[in-house]
Amino acid sequence: MPKDTSIKHVLLIGSGPIVIGQACEFDYSGSQASRSLREEGIKVTLINSNPATIMTDPVTADNVYLLPLDKKSIVKILQEHPDIDAVLPTMGGQTALNLAIDCEKAGIWKKFGVRMIGVDIDAIDTAENREKFKALMEKIGVGVCKGDTATSFLQGKEIAQEIGFPLIIRASYTLGGAGGAFVEKAEDFERLLSAGLQASPVHEVLIEQSILGWKEYELEVMRDNLGNMIVICSIENFDPMGVHTGDSITVAPAMTLPDTVYQRMRNYAITMMNSIGNFAGGCNVQFAVSPDNSEIIGIEINPRVSRSSALASKATGYPIAKVAAKLAIGYNLDELTNSITGNTSAFFEPSIDYVIVKIPRWNFDKFKGSDRRLGLSMKAVGEVMGIGRNFQEALQKACQSLEIKRNGLGADGKELRDQEKILYSLANPSWNRLFHVYDAFKLGISFRTIHDLTKIDKWFLKQIEELIHIENAIQVYTINNIPKELMELAKKKGYADRQIAHLLGCLESEVFKKRYEEMGIKRVYKLVDTCAAEFEANTPYYYSTFGEENESQISNKKKVVVLGSGPNRVGQGIEFDYSCVHGVLAAKECGYETIMINCNPETVSTDPDISDKLYFEPVFWEHIYEIILHEKPLGVIVQLGGQTALKLAEKLDKYGIPIIGTSFEALDLAEDRGRFSTLLKENEVPYPEFGTIHNTDEALELCKTIGFPLLVRPSYVLGGQGMKIVINEKELEEHVVNVLKDIPNNEILLDHFLEGAIEAEADAICDGKNVYIIGIMQHIEPAGIHSGDSYAVLPPYNLGDLVIRQIETYTHKIALALRTVGLINIQFAIKNDKVYVIEANPRASRTVPFICKAYQEPYVNFATKVMLGEKKVTDFEFNPVKKGYAIKEPVFSFHKFPNVNKELGPEMKSTGEAIYFIDDLMDDYFLKIYAERNLYLSR
């Protein structure tokens, strides 16, 4: 069936602020869907409250509404656009679906003559309602766990008595497994049942037998209106049942799945999809398989795009959301082409000749006292993906992408050697269990014990054990006599030069010189082509490996590399992906060939349609350096990818690779707290009294001159890591010891903390001579709460002309003193009408996308053109749309850590943000948050 020509204008619902359990994978799917619909000449209006995303940018849709995701906002949009005839709610996760269902129940769609496309409400209801799902599976002959649903405490206790322990509680209609729990003992049951009933919006839970330790698989499936189906990807969870799939290491394609079991699973998935309703689009189906007898149990089905579909899209190159949007408007699979090859049908199952490993990224350090054990409720804030020719190479590359101060899996001197702690970690999975599996083998703990405690498939464990054997073989040599075959083997297994250097007792640069220059062992680049090289790929989407043929052909065009921001984490989120995408688009406009390097499967920057060339690689020195040697770009843009990209500036500078925009020297000066304060002094810019220290003795001496309270700030950190306000010598000594334990040899700044000060920040574009301030924001909370955790108002609401003039003057002075070329963010504390500078970041900041959206100006585009030397600040016509106030609202995920207090201080804890517009300061929303401004302030 061809396209439904009656659909002329579609409303797309986004997923709102980023929270644990629902991250930027929906920014990617929403952006893709919008582009896909607009290609068909369909008008797209979009609603989302998240200012940090590319999805809410004018480049994505015809109309963008930055409004709260509620029925009132939907009605406002439908009144303003009476020609909207369809709504697509499957691209915005659970948030969008829930809102669409609420509007359906309220009769809003019917009233405005809007029909839902790409979704079947009955299918969603069957998938989300545990009881209906279970009944349907039993009817179609798919195995399910023994269990029942409860809507009351008493009912739950009766079901538990019948099933017996251990058992699982799953809450209905929740996000990221919220409210779910494993119950081993009867004494824990009542508390966990109560929590599950409360977490469910319909106060319903499913109580079922435990299948802890079974193997877990997912199939990502596409279905069209005719019932044609293809399996895009099989995904195997490295972690067995018991760990939420969002917290599991996952591998594609499935590695330990016998073909007979796969065919049964595939048939079940197709039967399940056909039976839940007649919908067209993407669907994720999850199964558990008994390791003893290969019995298959259906766990759940998600008839919409999901976290897994973003992963499957990047893993295979098959753009699931893009195709799903086309299916929603009536096309069938055989009528569409595969966008990677450009000439094969979309009705063609991807086939991949490489291995994908996804590892989640956690941030437990930000939630002191949190339960770090992984279970049914998701706790990861982001993820990375590694691509390799074998499992070990992909695993090492994923570990190198995590940015947790490890150089890969092992071989970095950070092994845990405490047998008791290792055994506990193997039995109680947390963020570092993968590393402890390695440590267990290294320590000599038996294979059987490791398998018994983890229930991780033996094939995966053997792959990790083999790494230890390779390392033992390397360690008997030196850099001078290591055989070429062994060096090549280590590289093919994903080992970084740093890891090999650790094993050989030499420098990373010596290993690189030996293998690259003397042995000729160089990376080659392979295409991600969806069809195992059976057809030629048109989309330049590459990963590196070691072998013969290099599929990345280099051009003679002027080219620029943009470094991405790696995995999402607290302190560095999707706002930097927004900046990277705009940087790429601006460089393209200036006629450059753009090369993107990033390893985050959830983001728009790793969509192969964005840049001229995408290298899906760790944002890790060795990988970047070899791409640069291969491509020979004019330079590298580091100031758009947050701290991840910025911290590679020193290496780039050392190796003589041009940094586009602000120089490394200026970037480093701003990061070095002591040197920066000296620069302020020279330019007569006020700052809180300060001093730098390197140990506790210096700290105790310095505090006598500066006086308490003190703000302790390490240099070169992200999201306020390690920052704390201390009020006496005991606290000061304890905290300095903790910082130096975590970040040895770090220079620490002690600032006199200005109690009761107002905090503000300014963002500006500078070309080295001219400065344009794009926005000044005033925080609602007092100084002492990290800017990322503060409500911030644009423009300021009560600073007064004198203060504003000081902020403008100091912003100009600092931007010019740092010889900034591009973006800069400066933070201020204001006390008794005197403005003090706290810090400056000569890079894209968290607030830049917010200001771009509020003032409706493409500032990152302008800044990139300034960085490239294509434009001066004075070449732009700035026309910000200034009406009322925009409020940046931080969004937290404390609900994932129920035993952690919501305390806010100098270290950032929010996972996302929303934008809220008000006309004046008498608005109830503003008055409420202003009244609560001191509520969560802690140290």
Disulfide bonds with the S-S distance in Angstrom:
none
